[in-house]
Amino acid sequence: MARANLAAAQQASPFDEAAVKDAVAAVRTATTNLQATMQDYLLTALKNVNAKPAAGS
């Protein structure tokens, strides 16, 4: 959604610099949040791969 809003802001007429700056900031925030989520999933996967099997397995 953030990228779609940025695309719309870039194409708006008349050009609104503040709207583009806000949209770029929203993309940056969304990207950071996505990276954090993916890194959390990676950490979970690494813990699961490195977990010792239960006794009797």
PDB file as gemmi writes it, atoms N, CA and C in Angstrom:
CRYST1    1.000    1.000    1.000  90.00  90.00  90.00 P 1                      
ATOM      1  N   MET A   1       0.813  -1.191   0.000  1.00  0.00           N  
ATOM      2  CA  MET A   1       0.000   0.000   0.000  1.00  0.00           C  
ATOM      3  C   MET A   1       0.862   1.263   0.000  1.00  0.00           C  
ATOM      4  N   ALA A   2       1.956   1.216   0.761  1.00  0.00           N  
ATOM      5  CA  ALA A   2       2.816   2.399   0.847  1.00  0.00           C  
ATOM      6  C   ALA A   2       3.410   2.744  -0.514  1.00  0.00           C  
ATOM      7  N   ARG A   3       3.815   1.719  -1.257  1.00  0.00           N  
ATOM      8  CA  ARG A   3       4.398   1.980  -2.585  1.00  0.00           C  
ATOM      9  C   ARG A   3       3.343   2.512  -3.558  1.00  0.00           C  
ATOM     10  N   ALA A   4       2.135   2.021  -3.454  1.00  0.00           N  
ATOM     11  CA  ALA A   4       1.059   2.514  -4.310  1.00  0.00           C  
ATOM     12  C   ALA A   4       0.768   3.983  -4.000  1.00  0.00           C  
ATOM     13  N   ASN A   5       0.797   4.318  -2.714  1.00  0.00           N  
ATOM     14  CA  ASN A   5       0.583   5.717  -2.338  1.00  0.00           C  
ATOM     15  C   ASN A   5       1.715   6.600  -2.857  1.00  0.00           C  
ATOM     16  N   LEU A   6       2.937   6.093  -2.829  1.00  0.00           N  
ATOM     17  CA  LEU A   6       4.066   6.852  -3.361  1.00  0.00           C  
ATOM     18  C   LEU A   6       3.902   7.062  -4.861  1.00  0.00           C  
ATOM     19  N   ALA A   7       3.510   6.024  -5.577  1.00  0.00           N  
ATOM     20  CA  ALA A   7       3.311   6.150  -7.021  1.00  0.00           C  
ATOM     21  C   ALA A   7       2.237   7.199  -7.328  1.00  0.00           C  
ATOM     22  N   ALA A   8       1.176   7.178  -6.552  1.00  0.00           N  
ATOM     23  CA  ALA A   8       0.109   8.158  -6.769  1.00  0.00           C  
ATOM     24  C   ALA A   8       0.593   9.570  -6.463  1.00  0.00           C  
ATOM     25  N   ALA A   9       1.361   9.720  -5.395  1.00  0.00           N  
ATOM     26  CA  ALA A   9       1.870  11.045  -5.028  1.00  0.00           C  
ATOM     27  C   ALA A   9       2.825  11.583  -6.093  1.00  0.00           C  
ATOM     28  N   GLN A  10       3.625  10.690  -6.670  1.00  0.00           N  
ATOM     29  CA  GLN A  10       4.578  11.118  -7.697  1.00  0.00           C  
ATOM     30  C   GLN A  10       3.869  11.588  -8.962  1.00  0.00           C  
ATOM     31  N   GLN A  11       2.708  11.009  -9.235  1.00  0.00           N  
ATOM     32  CA  GLN A  11       2.002  11.323 -10.472  1.00  0.00           C  
ATOM     33  C   GLN A  11       0.961  12.427 -10.302  1.00  0.00           C  
ATOM     34  N   ALA A  12       0.767  12.880  -9.073  1.00  0.00           N  
ATOM     35  CA  ALA A  12      -0.267  13.883  -8.812  1.00  0.00           C  
ATOM     36  C   ALA A  12       0.057  15.192  -9.523  1.00  0.00           C  
ATOM     37  N   SER A  13      -0.994  15.839  -9.932  1.00  0.00           N  
ATOM     38  CA  SER A  13      -0.839  17.136 -10.569  1.00  0.00           C  
ATOM     39  C   SER A  13      -1.821  18.094  -9.912  1.00  0.00           C  
ATOM     40  N   PRO A  14      -1.353  19.168  -9.359  1.00  0.00           N  
ATOM     41  CA  PRO A  14       0.024  19.645  -9.370  1.00  0.00           C  
ATOM     42  C   PRO A  14       0.902  18.839  -8.408  1.00  0.00           C  
ATOM     43  N   PHE A  15       2.195  18.876  -8.657  1.00  0.00           N  
ATOM     44  CA  PHE A  15       3.171  18.170  -7.835  1.00  0.00           C  
ATOM     45  C   PHE A  15       3.136  18.712  -6.412  1.00  0.00           C  
ATOM     46  N   ASP A  16       3.077  17.796  -5.455  1.00  0.00           N  
ATOM     47  CA  ASP A  16       3.023  18.168  -4.037  1.00  0.00           C  
ATOM     48  C   ASP A  16       4.234  17.549  -3.343  1.00  0.00           C  
ATOM     49  N   GLU A  17       5.271  18.353  -3.183  1.00  0.00           N  
ATOM     50  CA  GLU A  17       6.526  17.854  -2.606  1.00  0.00           C  
ATOM     51  C   GLU A  17       6.316  17.258  -1.216  1.00  0.00           C  
ATOM     52  N   ALA A  18       5.524  17.894  -0.401  1.00  0.00           N  
ATOM     53  CA  ALA A  18       5.286  17.390   0.955  1.00  0.00           C  
ATOM     54  C   ALA A  18       4.614  16.016   0.921  1.00  0.00           C  
ATOM     55  N   ALA A  19       3.678  15.823   0.006  1.00  0.00           N  
ATOM     56  CA  ALA A  19       2.996  14.526  -0.104  1.00  0.00           C  
ATOM     57  C   ALA A  19       3.972  13.439  -0.537  1.00  0.00           C  
ATOM     58  N   VAL A  20       4.881  13.778  -1.456  1.00  0.00           N  
ATOM     59  CA  VAL A  20       5.882  12.798  -1.900  1.00  0.00           C  
ATOM     60  C   VAL A  20       6.827  12.473  -0.746  1.00  0.00           C  
ATOM     61  N   LYS A  21       7.262  13.480  -0.014  1.00  0.00           N  
ATOM     62  CA  LYS A  21       8.149  13.233   1.129  1.00  0.00           C  
ATOM     63  C   LYS A  21       7.465  12.339   2.162  1.00  0.00           C  
ATOM     64  N   ASP A  22       6.193  12.593   2.426  1.00  0.00           N  
ATOM     65  CA  ASP A  22       5.444  11.762   3.376  1.00  0.00           C  
ATOM     66  C   ASP A  22       5.317  10.328   2.857  1.00  0.00           C  
ATOM     67  N   ALA A  23       5.060  10.198   1.569  1.00  0.00           N  
ATOM     68  CA  ALA A  23       4.910   8.866   0.977  1.00  0.00           C  
ATOM     69  C   ALA A  23       6.231   8.102   1.001  1.00  0.00           C  
ATOM     70  N   VAL A  24       7.332   8.795   0.737  1.00  0.00           N  
ATOM     71  CA  VAL A  24       8.658   8.153   0.789  1.00  0.00           C  
ATOM     72  C   VAL A  24       8.947   7.687   2.219  1.00  0.00           C  
ATOM     73  N   ALA A  25       8.606   8.513   3.192  1.00  0.00           N  
ATOM     74  CA  ALA A  25       8.813   8.134   4.590  1.00  0.00           C  
ATOM     75  C   ALA A  25       7.975   6.906   4.954  1.00  0.00           C  
ATOM     76  N   ALA A  26       6.763   6.836   4.435  1.00  0.00           N  
ATOM     77  CA  ALA A  26       5.901   5.684   4.700  1.00  0.00           C  
ATOM     78  C   ALA A  26       6.475   4.412   4.078  1.00  0.00           C  
ATOM     79  N   VAL A  27       7.045   4.529   2.874  1.00  0.00           N  
ATOM     80  CA  VAL A  27       7.692   3.369   2.238  1.00  0.00           C  
ATOM     81  C   VAL A  27       8.883   2.921   3.081  1.00  0.00           C  
ATOM     82  N   ARG A  28       9.658   3.874   3.545  1.00  0.00           N  
ATOM     83  CA  ARG A  28      10.827   3.556   4.369  1.00  0.00           C  
ATOM     84  C   ARG A  28      10.401   2.822   5.638  1.00  0.00           C  
ATOM     85  N   THR A  29       9.352   3.292   6.278  1.00  0.00           N  
ATOM     86  CA  THR A  29       8.844   2.654   7.495  1.00  0.00           C  
ATOM     87  C   THR A  29       8.336   1.245   7.196  1.00  0.00           C  
ATOM     88  N   ALA A  30       7.573   1.107   6.124  1.00  0.00           N  
ATOM     89  CA  ALA A  30       7.034  -0.211   5.757  1.00  0.00           C  
ATOM     90  C   ALA A  30       8.163  -1.183   5.438  1.00  0.00           C  
ATOM     91  N   THR A  31       9.200  -0.704   4.757  1.00  0.00           N  
ATOM     92  CA  THR A  31      10.340  -1.554   4.419  1.00  0.00           C  
ATOM     93  C   THR A  31      11.065  -2.008   5.684  1.00  0.00           C  
ATOM     94  N   THR A  32      11.284  -1.080   6.605  1.00  0.00           N  
ATOM     95  CA  THR A  32      11.944  -1.422   7.859  1.00  0.00           C  
ATOM     96  C   THR A  32      11.127  -2.442   8.638  1.00  0.00           C  
ATOM     97  N   ASN A  33       9.810  -2.250   8.689  1.00  0.00           N  
ATOM     98  CA  ASN A  33       8.943  -3.189   9.403  1.00  0.00           C  
ATOM     99  C   ASN A  33       8.964  -4.570   8.756  1.00  0.00           C  
ATOM    100  N   LEU A  34       8.961  -4.614   7.437  1.00  0.00           N  
ATOM    101  CA  LEU A  34       9.027  -5.897   6.739  1.00  0.00           C  
ATOM    102  C   LEU A  34      10.349  -6.593   7.018  1.00  0.00           C  
ATOM    103  N   GLN A  35      11.435  -5.849   6.973  1.00  0.00           N  
ATOM    104  CA  GLN A  35      12.746  -6.444   7.264  1.00  0.00           C  
ATOM    105  C   GLN A  35      12.780  -7.009   8.678  1.00  0.00           C  
ATOM    106  N   ALA A  36      12.248  -6.283   9.637  1.00  0.00           N  
ATOM    107  CA  ALA A  36      12.230  -6.758  11.018  1.00  0.00           C  
ATOM    108  C   ALA A  36      11.414  -8.039  11.142  1.00  0.00           C  
ATOM    109  N   THR A  37      10.267  -8.092  10.474  1.00  0.00           N  
ATOM    110  CA  THR A  37       9.435  -9.290  10.507  1.00  0.00           C  
ATOM    111  C   THR A  37      10.162 -10.479   9.901  1.00  0.00           C  
ATOM    112  N   MET A  38      10.792 -10.278   8.759  1.00  0.00           N  
ATOM    113  CA  MET A  38      11.514 -11.371   8.103  1.00  0.00           C  
ATOM    114  C   MET A  38      12.695 -11.836   8.953  1.00  0.00           C  
ATOM    115  N   GLN A  39      13.360 -10.909   9.617  1.00  0.00           N  
ATOM    116  CA  GLN A  39      14.474 -11.291  10.483  1.00  0.00           C  
ATOM    117  C   GLN A  39      13.981 -12.070  11.694  1.00  0.00           C  
ATOM    118  N   ASP A  40      12.807 -11.730  12.207  1.00  0.00           N  
ATOM    119  CA  ASP A  40      12.207 -12.505  13.294  1.00  0.00           C  
ATOM    120  C   ASP A  40      11.899 -13.929  12.834  1.00  0.00           C  
ATOM    121  N   TYR A  41      11.353 -14.072  11.622  1.00  0.00           N  
ATOM    122  CA  TYR A  41      11.085 -15.406  11.072  1.00  0.00           C  
ATOM    123  C   TYR A  41      12.377 -16.183  10.881  1.00  0.00           C  
ATOM    124  N   LEU A  42      13.407 -15.513  10.414  1.00  0.00           N  
ATOM    125  CA  LEU A  42      14.701 -16.172  10.231  1.00  0.00           C  
ATOM    126  C   LEU A  42      15.233 -16.666  11.564  1.00  0.00           C  
ATOM    127  N   LEU A  43      15.165 -15.845  12.588  1.00  0.00           N  
ATOM    128  CA  LEU A  43      15.627 -16.244  13.907  1.00  0.00           C  
ATOM    129  C   LEU A  43      14.856 -17.464  14.405  1.00  0.00           C  
ATOM    130  N   THR A  44      13.545 -17.447  14.231  1.00  0.00           N  
ATOM    131  CA  THR A  44      12.727 -18.592  14.644  1.00  0.00           C  
ATOM    132  C   THR A  44      13.137 -19.849  13.889  1.00  0.00           C  
ATOM    133  N   ALA A  45      13.346 -19.731  12.588  1.00  0.00           N  
ATOM    134  CA  ALA A  45      13.755 -20.883  11.782  1.00  0.00           C  
ATOM    135  C   ALA A  45      15.110 -21.402  12.235  1.00  0.00           C  
ATOM    136  N   LEU A  46      16.046 -20.501  12.494  1.00  0.00           N  
ATOM    137  CA  LEU A  46      17.374 -20.923  12.940  1.00  0.00           C  
ATOM    138  C   LEU A  46      17.302 -21.626  14.292  1.00  0.00           C  
ATOM    139  N   LYS A  47      16.472 -21.122  15.187  1.00  0.00           N  
ATOM    140  CA  LYS A  47      16.327 -21.783  16.485  1.00  0.00           C  
ATOM    141  C   LYS A  47      15.736 -23.174  16.303  1.00  0.00           C  
ATOM    142  N   ASN A  48      14.750 -23.317  15.420  1.00  0.00           N  
ATOM    143  CA  ASN A  48      14.126 -24.620  15.204  1.00  0.00           C  
ATOM    144  C   ASN A  48      15.099 -25.609  14.579  1.00  0.00           C  
ATOM    145  N   VAL A  49      15.911 -25.151  13.642  1.00  0.00           N  
ATOM    146  CA  VAL A  49      16.880 -26.033  12.981  1.00  0.00           C  
ATOM    147  C   VAL A  49      17.942 -26.486  13.970  1.00  0.00           C  
ATOM    148  N   ASN A  50      18.340 -25.587  14.857  1.00  0.00           N  
ATOM    149  CA  ASN A  50      19.410 -25.903  15.798  1.00  0.00           C  
ATOM    150  C   ASN A  50      18.928 -26.495  17.116  1.00  0.00           C  
ATOM    151  N   ALA A  51      17.615 -26.650  17.270  1.00  0.00           N  
ATOM    152  CA  ALA A  51      17.073 -27.219  18.499  1.00  0.00           C  
ATOM    153  C   ALA A  51      17.441 -28.698  18.592  1.00  0.00           C  
ATOM    154  N   LYS A  52      17.725 -29.113  19.784  1.00  0.00           N  
ATOM    155  CA  LYS A  52      18.047 -30.529  19.990  1.00  0.00           C  
ATOM    156  C   LYS A  52      16.749 -31.335  19.894  1.00  0.00           C  
ATOM    157  N   PRO A  53      16.805 -32.518  19.294  1.00  0.00           N  
ATOM    158  CA  PRO A  53      15.584 -33.351  19.220  1.00  0.00           C  
ATOM    159  C   PRO A  53      15.159 -33.793  20.609  1.00  0.00           C  
ATOM    160  N   ALA A  54      13.871 -34.001  20.778  1.00  0.00           N  
ATOM    161  CA  ALA A  54      13.347 -34.469  22.056  1.00  0.00           C  
ATOM    162  C   ALA A  54      13.875 -35.858  22.352  1.00  0.00           C  
ATOM    163  N   ALA A  55      14.013 -36.196  23.614  1.00  0.00           N  
ATOM    164  CA  ALA A  55      14.494 -37.509  24.026  1.00  0.00           C  
ATOM    165  C   ALA A  55      13.568 -38.588  23.458  1.00  0.00           C  
ATOM    166  N   GLY A  56      14.156 -39.642  22.952  1.00  0.00           N  
ATOM    167  CA  GLY A  56      13.377 -40.748  22.396  1.00  0.00           C  
ATOM    168  C   GLY A  56      13.035 -40.564  20.947  1.00  0.00           C  
ATOM    169  N   SER A  57      13.498 -39.460  20.311  1.00  0.00           N  
ATOM    170  CA  SER A  57      13.193 -39.240  18.889  1.00  0.00           C  
ATOM    171  C   SER A  57      14.183 -39.961  18.027  1.00  0.00           C  
TER     172      SER A  57                                                      
END                                                                             
